[in-house]
Amino acid sequence: MRFLNLGTLCLVNLMWAAQYPAYKVASDHLDAASLNFWTLLIGALLLLPFFLRERAKAKPQASTKPGQALLQFTLLAILGILPPSVLLAWGISHSTAANAAILSLTIPVLMVLMAFLLLGEHLTLIRILSLTLALGGTLLISRQDLAGGSFTVALLAGNAVILLAGAGSAFYNVFSKNLLQRFTELEVLMYGYVIAIICCAVLSITFDSQPFYRASVYPMSAWLALLVLGGLSWGLAMVLWMWVLKRLAVSQVSASIYLLSFFGVILSALTLRERLHAFQLAGGVLVFAGAFLTSEYESRRLVRQAEAAPSNNKLPSK
């Protein structure tokens, strides 16, 4: 189906964009570790029936040793899930939202770099051009954040943690791509979530002023926000993201993450009646162009090359 990859990536980033107002509402009533405990738990419970159905239908096959798998998913949870969830919340509280928006621009670049170092993916001209277009478009969209950024010494700790959280997001995507060679999309999500939920529970009991088990005090608005976060951002959106990540290289999908900024602006204009500027629309066009280059154009070109390869390798007839 034409534009299936691009359409899926757009849908994923649209659902991810919904996390911004949801996190804002939930963080008014929950501490960081408690918030992410409930978010990941709701996401895991949503995926559980599909995971169990998949396991029931799965054919027996040689799998990774349990000890090795446990180590891999522990790394995924600690280095890939906790940083962009718990650490990001702490970083923003000790910095500014504008700084977080600026520093998040490094995530796709870090993804490409990690994919090159850890997975051996090639940095083709199309992928570099795609990332450049998408980054340029996002800079246009984020002009107000760039103007409001502040990188003083007083905010150094918060900014450093935000950057670390972005590196965690990049690591999660790259390491998940590696795990998808041996595990299904649902297995990667569920196993990582379970370990991250346990870690969040321990962090909540240890550091939160109001641990996760005091859930009876949460208002309905907080629960609705948690349902959006767990059901969309960490639930359905992640399933679709893993599906695309299994089909394409990390460096091919990295530029699409810049769609998140564009959809965030669109949702703010629709829900908060914020003004949508022409330069933001122009930036959105550049981001879409960058995402299209690798998710659709390069993918089709690679398929055509693979289909033509056998005929090119045939010996000439005498």
MIKE-901869 format. One line per 5 residues: number of its first residue (from 1); their letters; for each residue x, y, z of N, C-alpha, C. Coordinates in steps of 0.001 Angstrom, whole numbers, always signed. Example, Ala and Ser with C-alpha at 12.3 -4.5 7.8 and 13.67 -1.06 7.14 Angstrom:
2
1> AS> +13190 -5690 +7800 +12300 -4500 +7800 +13200 -3300 +7800  +12850 -2250 +7080 +13670 -1060 +7140 +12900 +30 +7870
end
This chain:
318
1> MRFLN> +847 -1196 +0 +0 +0 +0 +887 +1253 +0  +593 +2190 -895 +1399 +3398 -1010 +1276 +4264 +233  +2393 +4846 +634 +2468 +5769 +1765 +2081 +5126 +3089  +2153 +3791 +3174 +1803 +3113 +4422 +2779 +3477 +5533  +4073 +3491 +5221 +5063 +3822 +6244 +4897 +5254 +6737
6> LGTLC> +4783 +6192 +5803 +4643 +7601 +6169 +3347 +7841 +6931  +2256 +7228 +6477 +979 +7390 +7172 +1021 +6863 +8585  +1682 +5720 +8766 +1808 +5152 +10109 +2649 +6045 +11004  +3745 +6568 +10472 +4608 +7464 +11249 +3872 +8748 +11627  +3057 +9265 +10729 +2260 +10457 +11045 +1279 +10166 +12181
11> LVNLM> +614 +9018 +12103 -347 +8644 +13138 +347 +8462 +14486  +1517 +7840 +14472 +2277 +7634 +15710 +2631 +8965 +16348  +3157 +9891 +15561 +3563 +11184 +16115 +2374 +12024 +16548  +1240 +11853 +15885 +26 +12553 +16311 -407 +12070 +17691  -346 +10749 +17913 -708 +10215 +19230 +332 +10592 +20278
16> WAAQY> +1591 +10632 +19882 +2629 +11072 +20823 +2431 +12532 +21220  +1964 +13357 +20282 +1765 +14777 +20567 +721 +14991 +21658  -214 +14035 +21789 -1252 +14154 +22816 -690 +14024 +24225  +569 +13562 +24343 +1138 +13379 +25666 +1460 +14702 +26352  +1673 +15772 +25581 +2068 +17031 +26190 +993 +17594 +27120
21> PAYKV> -248 +17793 +26641 -1281 +18258 +27581 -1598 +17222 +28651  -1487 +15927 +28307 -1783 +14874 +29289 -756 +14874 +30410  +525 +14993 +30077 +1561 +15065 +31100 +1378 +16298 +31981  +971 +17412 +31363 +756 +18635 +32124 -324 +18443 +33174  -1430 +17819 +32793 -2531 +17585 +33733 -2126 +16590 +34820
26> ASDHL> -1520 +15471 +34409 -1167 +14425 +35365 -87 +14878 +36341  +901 +15653 +35850 +2003 +16075 +36717 +1571 +17067 +37784  +389 +17643 +37639 -131 +18533 +38689 -576 +17745 +39914  -758 +16432 +39773 -1285 +15623 +40870 -389 +14434 +41242  +565 +14086 +40371 +1415 +12918 +40621 +2885 +13301 +40531
31> DAASL> +3709 +12673 +41350 +5152 +12820 +41226 +5633 +12013 +40021  +6876 +12272 +39592 +7384 +11719 +38329 +7343 +10193 +38299  +7864 +9534 +39337 +7924 +8072 +39328 +6519 +7460 +39379  +5633 +8032 +40185 +4256 +7534 +40273 +3535 +7700 +38945  +3740 +8847 +38313 +3094 +9117 +37040 +3489 +8069 +36005
36> NFWTL> +4776 +7780 +35935 +5241 +6827 +34928 +4934 +5388 +35318  +4826 +5091 +36616 +4391 +3762 +37045 +2999 +3474 +36493  +2069 +4396 +36708 +696 +4177 +36259 +580 +4236 +34736  +1350 +5116 +34114 +1322 +5208 +32654 +1753 +3889 +32011  +2895 +3367 +32453 +3404 +2119 +31884 +2520 +931 +32251
41> LIGAL> +1949 +938 +33464 +1065 -152 +33862 -193 -183 +32993  -772 +985 +32740 -1959 +1048 +31878 -1612 +594 +30463  -450 +1039 +29967 -16 +610 +28640 +179 -891 +28565  +803 -1473 +29610 +1040 -2923 +29633 -265 -3695 +29723  -1206 -3235 +30543 -2499 -3912 +30671 -3283 -3864 +29360
46> LLLPF> -3151 -2750 +28636 -3824 -2626 +27344 -3259 -3628 +26341  -1945 -3829 +26376 -1298 -4719 +25415 -1348 -6183 +25831  -1640 -6453 +27109 -1576 -7822 +27629 -2443 -8823 +26870  -3727 -8530 +26567 -4536 -9525 +25840 -3945 -9882 +24483  -3421 -8897 +23769 -2825 -9144 +22456 -1518 -9924 +22603
51> FLRER> -767 -9624 +23658 +471 -10341 +23922 +200 -11817 +24220  -807 -12082 +25066 -1147 -13458 +25414 -1676 -14223 +24195  -2450 -13546 +23372 -2959 -14187 +22152 -1815 -14532 +21216  -864 -13631 +21101 +298 -13885 +20253 +1110 -15053 +20771  +1288 -15121 +22081 +2057 -16208 +22678 +1367 -17547 +22472
56> AKAKP> +25 -17549 +22541 -720 -18798 +22371 -596 -19342 +20951  -471 -18448 +19983 -391 -18864 +18588 +1041 -19056 +18111  +2006 -18635 +18921 +3398 -18687 +18486 +3888 -20120 +18350  +4668 -20376 +17325 +5261 -21691 +17122 +6553 -21800 +17925  +6824 -22967 +18519 +8067 -23144 +19274 +9278 -22889 +18382
61> QASTK> +10229 -22114 +18912 +11437 -21829 +18163 +12577 -21536 +19129  +13784 -21653 +18611 +14952 -21376 +19446 +14952 -19907 +19841  +15102 -19643 +21101 +15051 -18277 +21594 +16324 -17939 +22356  +16450 -16668 +22695 +17585 -16211 +23476 +17528 -16820 +24869  +18692 -17106 +25438 +18745 -17659 +26786 +18062 -16704 +27765
66> PGQAL> +17290 -17251 +28745 +16538 -16393 +29674 +17412 -15354 +30379  +18603 -15775 +30837 +19480 -14835 +31529 +19930 -13699 +30632  +20250 -14028 +29392 +20676 -13009 +28437 +19528 -12069 +28091  +18329 -12642 +27914 +17156 -11821 +27599 +16832 -10882 +28750  +16930 -11389 +29997 +16655 -10554 +31164 +17616 -9379 +31222
71> LQFTL> +18882 -9628 +30948 +19877 -8552 +30950 +19572 -7529 +29870  +19208 -7997 +28683 +18933 -7085 +27578 +17721 -6196 +27859  +16655 -6784 +28396 +15461 -5985 +28663 +15624 -5103 +29905  +16494 -5492 +30808 +16818 -4618 +31938 +17556 -3378 +31440  +18496 -3577 +30518 +19185 -2443 +29910 +18203 -1551 +29158
76> LAILG> +17289 -2176 +28426 +16294 -1414 +27671 +15453 -552 +28601  +15034 -1120 +29728 +14175 -390 +30661 +14935 +722 +31378  +16116 +393 +31906 +16864 +1363 +32723 +17467 +2478 +31873  +18000 +2118 +30716 +18675 +3111 +29877 +17766 +3719 +28811  +16667 +3011 +28478 +15826 +3493 +27386 +14445 +3978 +27769
81> ILPPS> +13884 +3473 +28874 +12527 +3878 +29267 +12543 +4887 +30417  +13329 +4619 +31442 +13349 +5515 +32601 +13878 +6918 +32274  +14957 +7066 +31467 +15438 +8422 +31184 +14405 +9335 +30531  +13736 +8913 +29423 +12777 +9831 +28817 +11462 +9958 +29577  +11311 +9251 +30654 +10081 +9376 +31451 +10385 +10055 +32790
86> VLLAW> +11030 +9353 +33687 +11293 +9893 +35033 +12309 +11025 +34991  +13437 +10818 +34316 +14486 +11838 +34293 +14038 +13101 +33563  +13261 +12946 +32499 +12798 +14113 +31751 +11931 +15013 +32628  +11054 +14409 +33407 +10200 +15197 +34296 +11044 +15988 +35300  +12084 +15333 +35858 +12968 +16032 +36805 +13735 +17138 +36102
91> GISHS> +14224 +16859 +34894 +15003 +17851 +34162 +14204 +19096 +33846  +12964 +18922 +33405 +12125 +20076 +33081 +11830 +20900 +34329  +11634 +20224 +35458 +11355 +20939 +36706 +12550 +21761 +37173  +13761 +21422 +36709 +14963 +22173 +37080 +15516 +22976 +35905  +14732 +23084 +34834 +15119 +23899 +33687 +13862 +24598 +33184
96> TAANA> +13655 +24623 +31875 +12451 +25232 +31312 +11893 +24340 +30206  +10612 +24511 +29916 +9989 +23738 +28841 +10601 +24099 +27488  +10977 +25395 +27320 +11604 +25817 +26072 +12939 +25110 +25874  +13725 +25005 +26940 +14999 +24289 +26847 +14782 +22822 +26490  +13737 +22214 +27076 +13430 +20812 +26775 +13079 +20643 +25303
101> AILSL> +12306 +21586 +24754 +11930 +21517 +23340 +13162 +21642 +22441  +14085 +22527 +22816 +15304 +22720 +22018 +16190 +21481 +22084  +16410 +20977 +23284 +17309 +19834 +23458 +16724 +18558 +22847  +15401 +18479 +22750 +14784 +17293 +22148 +15089 +17182 +20655  +15547 +18289 +20050 +15912 +18261 +18638 +17112 +17355 +18378
106> TIPVL> +17844 +17030 +19442 +19022 +16174 +19274 +18656 +14692 +19157  +17426 +14303 +19506 +17073 +12879 +19561 +17249 +12178 +18215  +16668 +12684 +17101 +16873 +11982 +15830 +18345 +11911 +15415  +19107 +12986 +15697 +20533 +12986 +15364 +21258 +11909 +16170  +20927 +11815 +17463 +21531 +10786 +18311 +21128 +9385 +17840
111> MVLMA> +19885 +9248 +17370 +19433 +7954 +16846 +20285 +7514 +15661  +20509 +8433 +14733 +21305 +8111 +13546 +22729 +7750 +13944  +23300 +8520 +14884 +24670 +8251 +15332 +24764 +6894 +16019  +23821 +6592 +16917 +23829 +5310 +17614 +23587 +4152 +16649  +22706 +4357 +15674 +22445 +3302 +14691 +23692 +3007 +13874
116> FLLLG> +24461 +4045 +13581 +25713 +3871 +12847 +26732 +3103 +13690  +26829 +3449 +14981 +27829 +2842 +15852 +27433 +1445 +16320  +26148 +1255 +16681 +25713 +1 +17285 +25160 -1004 +16282  +24537 -519 +15210 +23905 -1412 +14242 +24624 -1449 +12900  +25568 -541 +12714 +26292 -510 +11450 +25468 -16 +10275
121> EHLTL> +24431 +801 +10536 +23615 +1335 +9446 +24413 +2377 +8653  +24152 +2423 +7351 +24877 +3334 +6478 +24255 +4731 +6499  +25095 +5752 +6481 +24625 +7137 +6407 +24589 +7550 +4934  +23491 +7233 +4261 +23359 +7565 +2846 +23060 +9052 +2678  +23273 +9539 +1465 +23014 +10946 +1173 +21542 +11288 +1393
126> IRILS> +20649 +10375 +1008 +19219 +10622 +1176 +18872 +10745 +2660  +19448 +9903 +3493 +19152 +9952 +4929 +19678 +11234 +5572  +20849 +11666 +5145 +21398 +12919 +5667 +20534 +14097 +5220  +20126 +14105 +3941 +19267 +15169 +3420 +17926 +15170 +4127  +17360 +13988 +4355 +16082 +13871 +5053 +16162 +14467 +6452
131> LTLAL> +17204 +14106 +7184 +17369 +14608 +8540 +17585 +16111 +8547  +18332 +16619 +7566 +18593 +18058 +7481 +17316 +18839 +7198  +16508 +18348 +6255 +15235 +19008 +5948 +14311 +19026 +7160  +14188 +17867 +7817 +13292 +17768 +8968 +13765 +18651 +10119  +15079 +18688 +10343 +15621 +19544 +11403 +15392 +21011 +11086
136> GGTLL> +15624 +21393 +9824 +15376 +22777 +9431 +13913 +23163 +9607  +13002 +22261 +9227 +11586 +22541 +9418 +11209 +22678 +10877  +11790 +21836 +11710 +11484 +21894 +13141 +12027 +23171 +13770  +13163 +23657 +13299 +13694 +24926 +13798 +12744 +26076 +13484  +12106 +26015 +12295 +11103 +27028 +11962 +9896 +26921 +12893
141> ISRQD> +9437 +25694 +13114 +8279 +25475 +13982 +8569 +25926 +15403  +9813 +25740 +15845 +10179 +25978 +17252 +10844 +27333 +17463  +10564 +28304 +16599 +11209 +29616 +16735 +10967 +30249 +18101  +9762 +30115 +18613 +9461 +30708 +19913 +10234 +30013 +21033  +10362 +28690 +20935 +11150 +27962 +21939 +12613 +28366 +21869
146> LAGGS> +13132 +28556 +20654 +14524 +28965 +20502 +14753 +30345 +21096  +13773 +31228 +20895 +13900 +32574 +21452 +13806 +32572 +22973  +13034 +31612 +23521 +12851 +31565 +24971 +13831 +30676 +25696  +14760 +30070 +24966 +15728 +29179 +25592 +16706 +29916 +26489  +17137 +29249 +27541 +18106 +29824 +28473 +19041 +28722 +28942
151> FTVAL> +20320 +28891 +28666 +21306 +27865 +29011 +22354 +28428 +29963  +21866 +29028 +31044 +22741 +29604 +32052 +23282 +28511 +32973  +24259 +28881 +33788 +24867 +27926 +34716 +23842 +27411 +35714  +22893 +28267 +36095 +21882 +27880 +37087 +21003 +26739 +36586  +20851 +26647 +35269 +19998 +25610 +34683 +20810 +24447 +34131
156> LAGNA> +22104 +24430 +34415 +22990 +23439 +33819 +22574 +22012 +34164  +22264 +21763 +35437 +21903 +20409 +35863 +20630 +19934 +35161  +19611 +20790 +35122 +18367 +20428 +34461 +18556 +20172 +32981  +19340 +21029 +32314 +19594 +20854 +30888 +20364 +19565 +30611  +21329 +19256 +31491 +22115 +18033 +31315 +21233 +16792 +31440
161> VILLA> +20296 +16814 +32386 +19397 +15675 +32574 +18430 +15553 +31403  +17958 +16681 +30859 +17078 +16652 +29688 +17812 +16044 +28494  +19075 +16430 +28319 +19868 +15862 +27231 +20075 +14364 +27438  +20278 +13959 +28689 +20427 +12540 +29009 +19131 +11781 +28710  +18002 +12422 +28989 +16707 +11808 +28682 +16544 +11617 +27177
166> GAGSA> +16985 +12597 +26395 +16929 +12463 +24941 +17813 +11336 +24438  +18994 +11207 +25046 +19883 +10097 +24685 +19230 +8764 +25029  +18461 +8734 +26126 +17739 +7520 +26495 +16694 +7151 +25454  +15978 +8145 +24927 +14987 +7891 +23875 +15654 +7315 +22638  +16787 +7902 +22263 +17519 +7408 +21096 +17996 +5978 +21320
171> FYNVF> +18508 +5707 +22524 +18980 +4358 +22837 +17838 +3346 +22782  +16671 +3723 +23294 +15521 +2817 +23282 +15170 +2393 +21860  +15148 +3353 +20950 +14784 +3037 +19571 +15833 +2157 +18893  +17102 +2483 +19105 +18176 +1726 +18456 +18281 +321 +19048  +18235 +221 +20374 +18353 -1087 +21014 +17130 -1949 +20727
176> SKNLL> +15956 -1320 +20620 +14745 -2063 +20255 +14865 -2642 +18861  +15455 -1880 +17947 +15666 -2376 +16585 +16501 -3648 +16612  +17499 -3685 +17473 +18335 -4881 +17619 +17529 -6047 +18202  +16706 -5779 +19207 +15907 -6826 +19843 +14832 -7370 +18902  +14353 -6541 +17988 +13295 -6960 +17069 +13765 -8037 +16098
181> QRFTE> +15051 -8280 +16042 +15560 -9368 +15212 +15280 -10725 +15849  +15037 -10737 +17174 +14821 -12001 +17887 +13491 -12060 +18626  +12860 -10923 +18821 +11590 -10869 +19550 +10554 -10128 +18717  +9279 -10382 +19017 +8206 -9672 +18327 +8049 -8267 +18907  +7271 -7439 +18218 +7033 -6076 +18688 +6412 -6064 +20083
186> LEVLM> +5409 -6930 +20302 +4741 -6962 +21597 +5669 -7477 +22699  +6542 -8414 +22372 +7483 -8917 +23369 +8456 -7829 +23802  +8961 -7065 +22843 +9886 -5976 +23179 +9201 -4962 +24088  +7968 -4618 +23759 +7240 -3643 +24577 +6924 -4198 +25967  +6331 -5372 +26029 +5860 -5918 +27296 +7011 -6203 +28256
191> YGYVI> +8064 -6864 +27798 +9169 -7208 +28685 +9860 -5946 +29211  +10028 -4965 +28333 +10629 -3707 +28777 +9743 -2970 +29763  +8439 -2957 +29500 +7502 -2270 +30385 +7480 -2892 +31779  +7455 -4220 +31838 +7371 -4893 +33139 +8552 -4502 +34032  +9754 -4526 +33472 +10930 -4160 +34264 +10889 -2682 +34635
196> AIICC> +10469 -1833 +33708 +10380 -404 +33995 +9325 -111 +35066  +8223 -849 +35057 +7180 -667 +36082 +7735 -987 +37468  +8486 -2061 +37560 +9102 -2424 +38847 +10064 -1326 +39299  +10874 -822 +38378 +11819 +249 +38719 +11086 +1511 +39173  +10014 +1865 +38477 +9234 +3053 +38851 +8601 +2885 +40221
201> AVLSI> +8148 +1672 +40526 +7552 +1413 +41843 +8582 +1629 +42948  +9786 +1124 +42736 +10856 +1295 +43736 +11216 +2772 +43885  +11352 +3474 +42764 +11677 +4902 +42812 +10569 +5706 +43482  +9320 +5341 +43216 +8191 +6052 +43801 +8155 +5885 +45316  +8341 +4663 +45786 +8343 +4405 +47228 +9500 +5121 +47916
206> TFDSQ> +10627 +5208 +47217 +11829 +5779 +47810 +11837 +7300 +47793  +11384 +7904 +46691 +11584 +9342 +46521 +10308 +10170 +46456  +9202 +9610 +45983 +7995 +10419 +45807 +7382 +10813 +47140  +6908 +12043 +47208 +6210 +12480 +48418 +4861 +11784 +48563  +4312 +11362 +47431 +3034 +10641 +47433 +3205 +9409 +46551
211> PFYRA> +3582 +8249 +47142 +3868 +7042 +46353 +2676 +6601 +45509  +2949 +5747 +44556 +1949 +5326 +43567 +749 +4637 +44192  +929 +3968 +45349 -178 +3212 +45931 -1214 +4106 +46618  -968 +5379 +46705 -1970 +6309 +47235 -2800 +6870 +46085  -3297 +6000 +45268 -3992 +6401 +44044 -5397 +6923 +44307
216> SVYPM> -5929 +6678 +45473 -7309 +7093 +45751 -7459 +8613 +45789  -6341 +9325 +45935 -6430 +10788 +46026 -6367 +11452 +44655  -6134 +10663 +43600 -6039 +11262 +42275 -7426 +11688 +41794  -7572 +12887 +41255 -8868 +13297 +40702 -9134 +12622 +39363  -10359 +12725 +38893 -10725 +12099 +37636 -9904 +12642 +36469
221> SAWLA> -9584 +13934 +36485 -8802 +14520 +35400 -7431 +13866 +35292  -6830 +13524 +36435 -5523 +12857 +36423 -5640 +11456 +35822  -6707 +10729 +36169 -6895 +9386 +35624 -7137 +9432 +34112  -7889 +10426 +33647 -8112 +10570 +32208 -6795 +10854 +31486  -5965 +11690 +32096 -4660 +11978 +31504 -3791 +10722 +31464
226> LLVLG> -3833 +9922 +32527 -3066 +8674 +32572 -3554 +7687 +31518  -4862 +7668 +31291 -5408 +6789 +30253 -4935 +7205 +28865  -4851 +8513 +28625 -4334 +9007 +27349 -2868 +8621 +27191  -2093 +8818 +28247 -660 +8496 +28198 -427 +7003 +28019  -1107 +6197 +28841 -906 +4758 +28774 -1537 +4120 +27547
231> GLSWG> -2724 +4605 +27174 -3442 +3988 +26062 -2931 +4406 +24696  -2582 +5688 +24552 -2149 +6196 +23254 -624 +6268 +23139  -6 +7119 +23976 +1427 +7384 +23830 +2288 +6145 +24059  +1992 +5371 +25123 +2794 +4191 +25449 +2093 +2889 +25079  +896 +2992 +24518 +153 +1804 +24126 +118 +1645 +22615
236> LAMVL> -963 +2107 +21999 -1172 +1922 +20570 -57 +2548 +19739  +364 +3771 +20100 +1411 +4451 +19333 +2703 +3637 +19308  +3066 +3024 +20435 +4308 +2257 +20495 +4220 +966 +19698  +3050 +351 +19645 +2880 -855 +18823 +3107 -515 +17347  +2496 +574 +16898 +2669 +998 +15508 +4116 +1406 +15231
241> WMWVL> +4729 +2080 +16203 +6128 +2501 +16040 +7045 +1286 +15897  +6844 +266 +16725 +7661 -942 +16642 +7445 -1646 +15305  +6217 -1616 +14808 +5918 -2241 +13520 +6713 -1582 +12397  +6743 -232 +12389 +7503 +481 +11365 +8999 +291 +11580  +9430 +315 +12842 +10848 +164 +13149 +11381 -1190 +12692
246> KRLAV> +10525 -2198 +12715 +10932 -3517 +12252 +11065 -3555 +10733  +10301 -2721 +10040 +10312 -2691 +8578 +11443 -1836 +8017  +11776 -752 +8705 +12732 +220 +8194 +13943 +333 +9106  +15010 +910 +8585 +16200 +1172 +9385 +15944 +2339 +10339  +16696 +2385 +11440 +16542 +3465 +12421 +16765 +4818 +11761
251> SQVSA> +17802 +4912 +10928 +18108 +6178 +10273 +17043 +6580 +9262  +16195 +5640 +8842 +15101 +5976 +7938 +13909 +6580 +8679  +13691 +6184 +9901 +12531 +6686 +10651 +12889 +7853 +11566  +14187 +8143 +11725 +14608 +9164 +12684 +14027 +10536 +12365  +14016 +10908 +11079 +13519 +12236 +10702 +12046 +12412 +11033
256> SIYLL> +11284 +11314 +11028 +9842 +11417 +11273 +9533 +11898 +12683  +10481 +11739 +13617 +10229 +12174 +14996 +10033 +13690 +15061  +10575 +14407 +14091 +10363 +15858 +14064 +8914 +16216 +13751  +8117 +15247 +13259 +6688 +15493 +13078 +6000 +15790 +14398  +6595 +15315 +15489 +6014 +15510 +16816 +5849 +16989 +17132
261> SFFGV> +6866 +17791 +16795 +6786 +19234 +17048 +5675 +19878 +16239  +5545 +19463 +14985 +4517 +20047 +14125 +3118 +19702 +14619  +2901 +18434 +14954 +1587 +18039 +15458 +1293 +18674 +16816  +2333 +18897 +17611 +2138 +19587 +18884 +1617 +20994 +18673  +2151 +21679 +17675 +1691 +23036 +17351 +255 +23001 +16842
266> ILSAL> -49 +22024 +15984 -1407 +21905 +15443 -2420 +21655 +16560  -2101 +20725 +17470 -3012 +20423 +18576 -3189 +21628 +19496  -2116 +22373 +19718 -2216 +23575 +20556 -3124 +24611 +19901  -3031 +24727 +18575 -3888 +25673 +17858 -5356 +25259 +17931  -5613 +23946 +17877 -6986 +23451 +17885 -7605 +23467 +19279
271> TLRER> -6813 +23074 +20283 -7364 +22927 +21631 -7201 +24172 +22490  -6095 +24879 +22309 -5818 +26055 +23142 -6004 +27363 +22382  -6405 +27249 +21118 -6640 +28417 +20258 -5396 +29288 +20125  -4237 +28651 +20124 -3009 +29394 +19878 -2897 +29696 +18392  -2255 +30819 +18073 -2163 +31254 +16683 -1161 +30398 +15924
276> LHAFQ> -1545 +29981 +14715 -680 +29179 +13850 -75 +30095 +12804  +1260 +30228 +12787 +1954 +31151 +11901 +2338 +30472 +10582  +2551 +31303 +9577 +2902 +30786 +8254 +4241 +30058 +8278  +5200 +30578 +9054 +6511 +29924 +9092 +6420 +28551 +9754  +5441 +28344 +10638 +5256 +27027 +11247 +4691 +26043 +10227
281> LAGGV> +3782 +26519 +9379 +3257 +25661 +8312 +4359 +25319 +7319  +5216 +26305 +7010 +6334 +26041 +6097 +7290 +25018 +6715  +7516 +25143 +8014 +8356 +24171 +8697 +7750 +22783 +8649  +6433 +22709 +8783 +5756 +21415 +8711 +5929 +20756 +7353  +5884 +21566 +6284 +6083 +21032 +4930 +7485 +20434 +4799
286> LVFAG> +8493 +21116 +5348 +9865 +20611 +5296 +10001 +19305 +6079  +9352 +19241 +7236 +9416 +18021 +8043 +8781 +16855 +7300  +7619 +17090 +6686 +6962 +16035 +5913 +7839 +15592 +4744  +8504 +16558 +4104 +9386 +16220 +2980 +10542 +15346 +3454  +11111 +15708 +4608 +12203 +14910 +5145 +11765 +13505 +5513
291> AFLTS> +10609 +13392 +6134 +10095 +12076 +6513 +9763 +11237 +5286  +9237 +11879 +4238 +8879 +11158 +3012 +10112 +10579 +2314  +11202 +11334 +2311 +12394 +10906 +1580 +12880 +9523 +2000  +12886 +9280 +3324 +13419 +7999 +3782 +12342 +6943 +4004  +11190 +7348 +4510 +10160 +6350 +4824 +9485 +5798 +3578
296> EYESR> +9432 +6580 +2504 +8749 +6139 +1285 +9692 +6078 +86  +10322 +7208 -252 +11132 +7255 -1472 +12296 +6275 -1411  +13098 +6329 -343 +14245 +5437 -255 +13808 +3984 -115  +12739 +3739 +637 +12265 +2368 +807 +11867 +1753 -526  +11138 +2493 -1356 +10722 +1977 -2658 +11933 +1762 -3568
301> RLVRQ> +12892 +2680 -3476 +14085 +2532 -4301 +14868 +1278 -3910  +14971 +1015 -2605 +15672 -183 -2143 +14949 -1456 -2591  +13608 -1412 -2566 +12825 -2572 -3021 +13062 -2815 -4507  +13048 -1748 -5307 +13288 -1895 -6752 +14686 -2435 -7026  +15671 -1967 -6243 +17030 -2462 -6425 +17124 -3946 -6078
306> AEAAP> +16426 -4353 -4997 +16450 -5760 -4601 +15778 -6645 -5635  +14686 -6153 -6232 +13982 -6932 -7253 +14795 -7037 -8532  +15574 -6010 -8829 +16367 -6008 -10064 +17677 -6759 -9911  +18110 -6980 -8675 +19412 -7603 -8433 +19560 -8975 -9072  +18589 -9913 -8938 +18750 -11242 -9542 +18955 -11197 -11048
311> SNNKL> +18187 -10333 -11733 +18303 -10254 -13186 +19636 -9681 -13606  +20188 -8766 -12766 +21470 -8171 -13087 +22622 -9147 -12891  +22410 -10129 -12016 +23474 -11080 -11714 +23503 -12284 -12643  +22514 -12365 -13545 +22466 -13513 -14455 +23607 -13434 -15480  +24143 -14563 -15804 +25192 -14612 -16817 +24585 -14375 -18189
316> PSK> +25291 -13700 -19080 +24740 -13473 -20435 +24659 -14775 -21199  +23602 -14974 -21923 +23422 -16209 -22682 +24363 -16237 -23885  +24838 -17434 -24234 +25749 -17582 -25356 +24972 -17646 -26665
end
